[in-house]
Amino acid sequence: MKLYITIMLSLLFLTPGFSQEKVEGMVMEANPGNKHIGLSGANVYWMNSQIGTVTDEEGLFSIPYSDQYNKLIISFVGFESDTLTVNAPKMIHHSLQPSNELDEVVVAQKKEAVKKTYFSAQNVITVNSAELLKAACCNLSESFETNPAIDVNFSDALTGTKQIRMLGLTSPYLLITEENIPMVRGASQAYGLTFTPGTWVESIQITKGAGSVVNGYESVSGQINTELVKPLTDSKFFLNAYGNRNGRLELNLHANQQLTDRLSMGAYVHHNRRDLEEDNNDDRFLDAPLANQLNILTRFQYQNPEKGWVSFLNVRFLSDDKQVGQTNFDPSLFQNQLAANDLSDLADSALWGSEINTRRFDSSVKLGYVFPALPFQSVGFQAAYSNHQQASYYGLRQYDIDHESVYSNLIFNSIIGSTKSKFKTGLTFAHDAYEELVDVSNFSRTDNSVGAFFEYSYEDLEKLSLTAGLRVDTHNRLGTFVTPRLHLRYTPWEKGSLRGSIGRGRRAANIFAENQPLFASARSIQIVDSGGSVYGLDPEDAWNYGVSFLQGFDLFERPGNVTVDFYRTDFRNQVVVDWENPRAIFFFNLEGESYANSFQLELNYEVLENLELRTAYKYYDVQTDYRSGRLQKPLQAPHRFFVNLGYETRPKDSGAQWRFDYTLHSLGEQRLPNTEVNPPQFRLGAFAEGYSLMNAQVTKVFSKAFEVYLGGENLTNFRQANPVLGADNPFGANFDTSIVYAPIMGRMFYTGLRVRL
C-alpha cells in the first residue's frame, strides 16, 4: 500500500517536457445561434493511423502533428463525422452537425449506438439513445437489456424490480451518478433506477473497475453515469406512449423552449400505472405490482460562451406508489383490521399485502466557467439536494426511511506545461441524514464528510495515456482514509488498446435499504454487532484490479472489434449478507475472504450491411466466507451468454425505415440459498437450472417525426415455478419471496409510438 501511494504521488507531480508540434482546438455542436457548445468525448484522430484523442469536458483537444498525415477525422455519437485537411500545426474550431439535420457531409459514418474508445485511459463504454431505442427502456433499470457490460437480475417475487450487477457485484457497489452527481444511493438503492424514465436519458457512460476520484470514494466495481437530454438540443416536443398486455401504461411528454439567446428551458413529464391484477401461476400472489408513478422534471440551461459560462438547473418531483401481495388484498381493510385486532387474530383472518409509497424531491445546479484567454483551464461547481421519503409495510412488518442529502463538489481543471499533461483538483462536501424505522427499532443517523482530491492525466496519444488520482476524506463514521486510483492505456499496434486499472473503494452499507426483499419473508433479522459505526458493523473496504484489451479489425471490408477483460475485487472488509438460514438473515463483518472474479469476452461485428452482431460470454467466480464456510454467491450464475442482433433498412429521403432487434440471454445454473431445515414441501434444490430469455422488437419509422414499435419480452415464456415459498400461509414461518432466480411474469408483448416535432 505504501509503495502504491508512493508511485501514485510520483506520477501526480510528473511534469514531462514537450516540444512536439500539435494541432489543438475545440469541437462544438452546430446550432442555429452559432453558440459555442463544446462536445465532450468526441473522437479526433488521423486517418489511417493509431494516433488520436478524445475531447475533454469543454470540447477541447490536442493531437500531435506529423506531415505523414493530413486528414483529421472528427466524430461523435449522434453527429455526422467530418474529415478535415490539415497541412500544418494550427488551432481548429470545428462544429459537427447533428446526424438528423445534415444534408451534405465530407465523410459519412454510421452512428454507433455503443461506443468504445481506443484512446481513453479508463475502460468506458458509451451507450447512446439509439441503443436505448432497441428495447422498451421504460426506466433506467430496463436500459441495459441489450448491453453485455451490465447484468439484469430479478430482486424478489413481488415488486417486479430489476436489479443490476457489474463484475459480479450488485448495484450498491456501483457509483450511479446523474450528470456526474451521485444519484442512486442510500434510501433509493432498491428502487432508484426506476425513478429515471428511459426517454429522459441522452446517453449512459459505463466505467468498468475503479472510477475517477473526482466523483467520490464509494465506487468499488465501477460507475454508471447518466446524461439527461438537454433543453437546447432535445426536440421541441416529444411524446412517447407505451402499453403492454400485463396492464402497464406509460406516457412521456417533453417540451423544450429557447427563452433567450442564452437561456433554454425544458419540461418533462412521465406517468405510468398498472391496475390489472395478474396471477398466472395461481399462487394467489400478484405477478407484478399495482403501481402508479408521476415524475416531473424542469431543466434550465444557460450558455454564454463569449464570457465562458455554462450552467444547468434541475428541479424534480416524484410520487411512486406500489401495492403487492395477494390478489384481492384491500389495503384499507387491512389497516382497519390491524387497528382493531391483535397480531394473532390478524394473521388468521387477513390477506397478506404490502404498500410501498415514495415521495422524492431533487434539485441540482451545475456551474462551469472556462477562462476565455486560457481555454484549457476551467472551474466547475456541482451542488445537489434531495429529500427521499419512503413509507412501507410488508404484511405485519414496517419499514420507513427518510433520507435528506446535500452534496457539493468544486473542481478546478488546468494543465502542467502542455495540454498533454492535465490535472483536476477540488473539494467535496456531503451530508446525509437518515430517519429509519424497522418495525419498532429506530436506526436514525447522520453522515458528514469532507474530501479533497487531485487527479493527473497524461496523454502520449500515439502510445500511452494514464490517469492517476488520489483523494483524502474525513467522515464522521468512516474516519479519515485515502482513496488512490490508477488507470493506464497502452497502444501496442494499430486499433489495439491495452488497459489496466487499480483502485480502492470504501462505503457505509445501508443494510435495510439495500436488502428490502427480506421484509417480505418470515426471516428474523440478526445483526452481529461488532461495535462498528454502521449498524454496529464496520465500513466496507475493497480493492479492484483489472486488465482489458480492445482490438478493432476489418473483415471482408466490414468493421468489428473484440474485447477481453478480467477484473478482480478483493474485500478487506465486507458486510456479509447471509441468506443461508431460511429462518433468518444475518449481517456480520467479514471473517476470512470475499472476492469477485469477472471474465468477459465480447465480439462486435457488422455481419452484413446494416446487420450488426454483438455477442459475449461472461464467467463469474464470486466467493464469500459465510458462517457455514466459503460458498459461491447465491442467485449468481457463473456462466452467462449474450447475443444481440440489430438490423435496419436504409432510411429514405422522407426518413422512413424499418429497425429490427433481437436479444438472447442464456444463464447457467445458479446456487440457491440453503433451505434444508424447511419442511420437505418448502425445500429447494441446491441449484436452479439454467435457462434462456429472448426479447425482440420491430420499429417502423414513418418519418423523422413519427414512429411506432412492437416488441416482446421473455418470448420463450420461461417462469420460475415456485417464486413464493409458503404462499398458502403468508403469515407462517416458511413464507419467503426473496429466492428469485428467473422471471415471474411469462411472455409479454408491448407496443408504443413516438412523436417528435
N, C-alpha and C positions, 0 to 999 in steps of 0.2 A: 504493500500500500504506500509506504513512504517513498519507495523507488518510483512508483507510478506518478505520485504527486510531483516529485522532483522533475521527472520527464515532462509532465504537463506544464509546469511553470517555465521550464526552459523553452518549450515551444511557444508559450504565450508571449514571451518577450523577444522572440527571434525576429530580427529585422534584416532580412537579406537585401543586398543591393541589386538594383535592376538598371539595365541600360538598353534592354531590347526595345525596338520601336513597336508602337502599338497603334491599333485602331480603337478609339474609345467613342462612347456616345450614349444615346438614350433611345429605347424602343417604346413607342407610345401607341395608344389606341386612336385611330382616326375617328373624328366626331364632327358634327356639323359646325360647332363653335370653335373648332381648331384649338381645343383646350389641351394642355399638356398632361395627359393621363398616362402615367408610366405603367408598363406591363411587367409585373414581377414574374419571373420564372420563364421568360421567353428564351428559346434556344438561338444562339448565334454561333455559327461555325463556318469554316472554309469548305467549299465544295471539294469533294474527293480527298479529304484529309480527315485526320482524327483530332484536329485542333478545334476546340470550341469552348463555349462557356454558357452560362445562364445569367439573365439579368437579375439584379438584386431587387429589394423591396420597392425602390423608386424607378425601376426600369433601366438602371444604368448598367453598362457593361464595359469590359476592357479585354481585348484579344490581341495576341502578338501578331505583328505584321511580317509577312515574308513575300518576296517577289515571286516565289514559286506558285502562289495562289492569287487570284484576283476576283473570284466570285464568292461573295459573302452571303450566306443564306440566313434569313431571319424567319423563325416560325414560332407560333404559339397556338395552343389548343383553342379551337373555336374561331381562328382567324386564318386568312389566306397567307401562305408563305410567300416571301419575296426574295429575289436574288439581286444583289447589288454588285455593280462593277466597281472595285476599289483598287486603284493602281498606286496608292501612296498612303502612308500613315496620316490619318486625319480624324477630325471629330465628325460624328454622324448622328443626326437626329432623324429618325425614321418612324413613320406611322404605318401600322398594319390595319387593313380593312377587315371588319367582321366578315366571316365566310358567307353570311346570308345577304350581304349587301353589295359585294364586289362584282362588277360586270366584266372587268378585264384585269388580269394579273400577269406578272412576268413569268412566274413559275407556279403551276397549280399543284397542290399537295392535298391528299385526302386528310380530313380532320380525324385525329386519333382520339378515340373515346377513352383509352387508358394510355397514359404517357409515362414512360420510364426514361430518365435522363442518364446519359453516359458520363456527364461531367460533374455532377454534384458529389460531394464527399459523403453525404448521408444517403441511405437507401430509401428514396422517396418514390412513391407511386402516386400519380395524379389521376383521379377519376373525374371526368367532366360530365356535363349534363347529358351528352349523347349516350354515355354508358348508363346513366340512371334511367333513361327512357326505354331501356331494354326490358324492364320489368315494371310492375305496378309502382313500386317505391313510394308507398303511401306515406312513409315516415323514414327517418334516418336508420332505424333498426332493420328496415327491409331494403336498404340501399346497397347491400353487399352480396346479394344472391349471385351476381354474375362476376364476382371478383374472387380469385382463389387466395388472396392475401388474408382475408378475414373469414372465419368460420361462424356460421349462424346456427345456434342451438336453441332448444326449447327449454324454458326455465321451469315450468310447472304445468300441471294438468288443468288449471283453472283460468288463468288470466290471458292466455294466448300470447304472452310477451316473449319476444325473441331476444336471446342473449348472444352477444358477440364474443369471440375469442380470437386472440392472435398469439402466435408462437406457443400455443398450448395453454395459455393463461386467460382467465376470464377478464371482463371489461374493467373491473376495479384496478387492474394492474396496467391499464392503458391510460394515458393522459388524453382526455377527449376535450377538445377546445372548439370554440366557435370564433372564427377570425382571430385565432391565437389568444383568446381569453378563456381560461378554464370554465367548462360549462357543465358536463355531466359528472357530478361528484357529490359526495355527501348524501343528503336525503334523496337526491334524484337518481342514484345509481340504478335502482331497479327498473324504473320506467322512463328515465330521462331521454333515452334515444327515441322514444315515441312522441316526444314533445317538439321535434323539429320536422315539419312536413317536407316531403321529398321535393315538392315544387319550389320550395324556398332555397334549395341548395344549388349553387352555381358550380361548385367543384369540391372534391374531397382530396386531401393530401394524406396519404398513409405512410408513416415513417416506421420502418422496422428497427427494432433494437433501441438502444439508448437515444433519446431525443436531444433537443437543444437545452442547455442550461438557462437560456433566456426565458423559457416558458415554465420553469419551475423544477422542483425536485421529485415530484410524485411519479413520473414516468418510469416504469420498470421494463415492460416488454415493447413499448413503442408509443406512438402518438397518432391520433386521428384528428385532423383539423378540417373543419367545415367552413367554406367560404359561401356566404349567402349572396343571392342575386343583388345587384346594385341598382338603385333608382335611376342612375344615369344611363345604364346600358341594358336594363331589362325592358321587355315590351311595355308599351304604354298601357296596354290592357291585356290580361291573360286570364283565361278560365280553364279549369280542369274539373271535369265531373266524372265520378267513378262509382261503380256499383258492382257487387258480387253476389253470387247465388246464396251466400250464407247470411245475407241481410245487412252487409256493411255498405253504407252510402257515404260518399265524401264529396265535398265541394271546396275548390280553391279559387280565390279571386286575387289578382294583383292589379293595382292601379298605380302608375308612376307619372309624375309630372315635374317638368323642369320649371321651377318657380322664377328663377332669375338666371343670368348667365353663369352664375357660380353655385347656385343652390338648387338641389333636386330633392324631391320627396317621394317616398313610396309607401303605400298602404297595402297590407297583405292579410287576408282573412282565410282561415282554414276551419272547416267544420266537418266532423264525421260522427256517425252514430250507428248503432246496431240495436234493433228492437226485436229481432227474430230469435226465438228460443230454439236451439238445436241440440239434440241428443241422439246422435247416430249410432252410438254403441250401447244404448239402452241401459246405462248405469244410473240413470236419473240425475246426472250432473250435466250442466251446460258444457258443450264442447268449446264454446267461445263466450266471452263475457258480453253482457248487455252493456253498451257503452255510449257515452256522449261527450265529445270534446269540442271546445271552442278555443281557437288560438288566434290572437290578433297581434300583429306587429306593425309598427310605424318606424320608418327609417328616414333620416335626413343625411344627405351627402353634400359636403361643401368642398369646392375646388377653387383655388386661387394660385395657379402655377406660376404666374408672374412674380408673386411675392413668396412662393414656396410653401403655401399652406394647403393641407388637405385634412378633412375630418369627417367622422361618421357619428351619428347619434341614433341609438336604438331604444325603443320602449316597447315592451311586450307584456301581454296578459294572457294567462292560460287558465281554463277551467276544464278539469278532466274527471269524469265520474265513471266508475266501473261497478257492475254488480255481477258476482259469480256465485257458484254453488249449485244447489239442487234446483231442478225445474220446479216451477210454481212457488218458488220461495218469495215471500212477501216481506220486504224489509220493515214496513210499518207495523205489520202484525208481529213480527219477530221482536221488535223493540218494545211493543206493548207487553208481550209475554215476558220479556226479560225484566221489565219493571215490576211485573205482578207476581212472578214466581221465583222460587229459588232455583239454583242451577240444576239440581237433580230432576225436578219436575219439567224444566225447560228441555233438557236433553231427551226426555221421554216423549214429549209432545210436539216439538218444533222441527221444522225442516232446517237443514244446515245451509247457511248462506254467508255472504261477505259483501261489504261495500268498501270501496277504496276511492275516496274523494280528495282531489288535489286542487289547490289554488296556488298559482305561482305568478309572481311579478318579477320581470327582469328589466334592467336598464343598463346601458353601457355607452361609453364615449371613447372614441379614438381620435387623437390629435397628432398630426405629423407636420414637421417643418423641415424643409430642405433648404440649406443655405444657398441662395442664388449664385453667389460667387464661387461656392465650393459644392458642386452637385453631388460629390461623393460623401458629403457629410450631412447628417440629419439628426433630429431629435424626435422621439416619439413618446407619447403618453397614452396609456390604456387605463381605464377605470370601469368597474362594473359593480352593480349592486343587485342582489336578488333576495326575494323572500319566498320561501317554499313551505307550504303548509299542507300536510297530508293527515287526514283523519280516516282511520280504517279499523274495521273489526273483521275477524275471521272466525265465524262461529261464536264461541264464548270467549275468544281471545281478542285483546285490544292492542292496537299498535298505532300510536300517534307520534308524528315528528314534525317539528317546525325548525327550519334552518334559515337563518339570516346570514348572508355572506357579503363581504366587502373585499374587493380586490383592486390593486393598482400596481402598475408596472411602468417605470420610467426607463427609456432606452436611448443611449447615445451611440451613433454609428459614425465611424471615420476610417481613415487609412493610416498606415505606417509606411511612409516613403513612396508608395505606389499603390495603385488600385488593385494590384495583385495581393497585397497584404492588408487585410481589413480587420477591424475589431468592433465588437459591441460590448458595451458595459452599461450597468444600470442598477436600479434598486427596486425591490418588490416588497409590498406590504399586503398581508392577507388577514382577514378577521372572519371567523366562523362561530356563530352562537347557535347551539342546539338545545332544543327542549324536546326530550324524547321520553315517551311513556310506553313501557312494555308491561301490559296488564296493570299491576299496581306499583311497579318499580319505576322510579324516575332516574334517568341517566342523563340529565341536563349537564352541559359542559360548555366551555368557551375555548376556542383555539385562536391564538395570535402568533403571527410570525413576521419577521423582518429578514430580508435577504439581500445580498449583493452578488453580482455575477460579472464575469469577464469572459468573452469568447473571441478567440483569434481564428481567422480564416486565411489560408494561403492557397493561391491557385497558380501553379505552373501548368497552364491549360493544356499543354501538349502531353504531359505525363502524370503529374502529381497534383493532388489537392488534399488539404486537411482542414478539419475544424476541431479545435481543442478548446474546451470550456471548463470553467471552474466556478462554483458558487458556494457561498457560505451563508447558512441560515440559522437563525435563533428562533426556536419555537418553545412556547411555554410548557408543552407536554413532551415534545420530542427531543428537547435540548438543543445544543449547538452542534452542528455537523457540517461536513464538507461533501459536496457532490461533484466529482470530476467526470468528464465525458470526453471521449476522443473518437473522431471519425477520420478515416483515411481512404483515398481513392487513388488507384494507380492504373494507368492505361498501358498494358504491355504491347498491344498491337492495335490495328485499326478495328474499330467497333467493338473493342473489348474493354471492360471496366471491372476491375477487381477492387472490392471494398472490404474494409474491416472496421469494427467498432467495439468499444468497451465503455461501460458507464455504470454508474450507481444510481439506484432509486430508493427513496425512503418515504413511508407513508403511515398514517394512522388508519387502521382498519375500522370502518363503520359496520360492525358485525351484524347488526339487525337490519339496517337499510339495505345491505348487500345480500342478505340471505332471507328475504321476506317469505319465500315458499315454506319455510319452517313453521310459520304460524298456521298454515292450512294443513296441519297434521296434529297428531296426538303426542308428538315428541315433547319431552320436557327439555328445558334449556339449562345446560350445565356449563358455567364459565369457571375454568380452573384459574382462580385468582392467584397471580404470582407477585402481586404488589406493583404491577406496572401502571403507567399513567393513562392507558387507553382501555377502559373497562376492566382495569386490573391486569391488563396484558401489556407487553412491550410493543414498541413500534415495529413495523415490518421493514426489513432492510435486505436489499438484493443487489447483485451484480449481474449485468447482462453482457455477454460476449457474442460476437457474430462475425461471419465472413460471408460475402456474397460475390458471385461472378455473373456478369451480364455480357453476352456475346450476340451482337447483331450479325445478320447474314442476308445474302440474296441467293435464292434458289429458284431456278427457272425464271429468272428476272422478276421474282416476287419477294418482298421483304419479309423478314421474320427475326425473331430473337429467342434465345434460350437463357434462362436464369436458373442458377443453382445457388441455394443459400443454406447455411446452417447457423442456428442460434442456440445458445445455452443460457439459461437463467439459474443462478445459484442463490439460494436464500441463506443469508446469515441469520436472520430470524424471520419467522412467518407465523401469523395467527392461523393455526391449523383448524380447519372446519371439518369435524369428524362426524360423518353420517353412518358409521359402521354399526351402530347400535340402533335398531328401529324404534326403541323406546325413548331415545334421547338424541340431542345434537350437542356435541362437545366443542367448546372453544378453548384452545390452550396454546401456549408458546411452543414453538418447535423444539423438540428434543431429538437431535440427530440431524438427518439430511432432508432437504427438499429441493428438487431441481426439475427443470423442464428443458428437454432437448427437442428441437424442431428442425426437421429437414424438409426442403421443398425443391422440387424440380418442375420447372414450368416452361412450356413452349407456346409461342405466339407466332402464327404464320398465316399469310394470305394465300389460301389453297388455290382459289380461282379468283378471277377479277371480282371484287366486292364480296367475296366469301371469306370470312376471317375465322380462324380456329384458335381457341385458347384452351389449353389443357394443362393439368397439373397433377402431380402425385405428392402427397404430404404424409410424413411419418412423425408421430409424436411419442416421446418417451417421457412421461410426466410421473414422477415418483415422489412420495412423501412418507416419512416415518410417522405412522399413527400409533396409538396405544397397542394395537394388535399386530404391529410390525410394518415393514415397508411394503406399500401397495401402490399399484398404478392408480392414478386419479380416477374416481368413478365417473361414469357418463362421459367419458372422453375416448373416442375411437382412435386407436393408434394409427390406423391406416385410413386415408381418405383419397378419393379420386374425383377429379373435376373436369368437365368438358363444357365449353360454351361455343356455339356456332352462331355466327351472325351474317346475314346476307341482306343486301339492299340493292334495289334496282337503281339505275342511273336516273337522277332527277330530270324531269322535262323542263322546258322553259317556264312552265307555269309553277314549277316546284313540286309537281305530283310525283310520287314514287311509292314503292312498297318496301317495308322492312320486316324481316323475319328473324326471330331469335329463339334459340333452344339451349337449355342448360340442364346438365346432369350432375347430380351429387351422389356419389357412392361412398357409404361408410361401412367400415369393417365392424366386427363385434366390439361391444363396449362392456367393460366390467361394471357390474351393478353393486350398490351397497349391500352389505350383508343383511339378510332377513331370516337367518336360520332360527332365531328364537321365536318367530311368529308361529301361530298355528299353521298347519300344512296348507290350508286354503289361501293363506296370505303370504306365502313364501314365493320369492322369485328365484330364478336360477342365478348362478354365479356370473353369467354373461348374457347379454342380449344379442340376438342375431343381427348380422349386418343387413343393410337394405339400401335401396336406391330411390332417389327422388328426381322427377323430371318436371321441368317448367318450360313453358313455351309462350310466345307472344307474337301476334301479327299486327302490324301498324299500316294503315293506309293513309298516306299523306296526300290530301286532295290539292292543297296549295300551301304557300308559306303561312297562311292564316288559319288553316283548319286541317285537323287530322283526327282519326278515330283509331282505337286499338281494342283488340280482343285477345285474352290470354287465359291460361290455365296453370294452376299450381298443383303439385302432387298428383300428376297425371296417372301414376301407377296405382293410386288410391291406397297406399300403404299407411296403416294406422297401428299404433300401439294397442295391444289387445286389452290391457288392464291398467290404464293410467291412474285410476283412483283405487288404492287399496282400502278395503273396509268400507266400500261405498254403501253397503246395506246398513251400516251403523256408524254414521259420520261422527257421532259423539263418543264412540267407543275407543278402546286402547289401540286398535290396529289401523285407525284411519291415517292415511298418508297420501298426499298428492304431489310429493316432491320428487319421486323417482320417475322421471320422464326422459326417454331416450329417443323418441320418434314422434312424428306428428300425431296430434289428437284428431284434427279435422281430416276428413277424407279429401277426395278430389274436389277442387274448387275452380269455378270459372268466373271471369270478370270481364267487364267492358267499360269503356270510357271514351271521352273526347277531349280535345284540346283546341282552344281558340286563342290566336294571337293577333293583336291589332297594333 
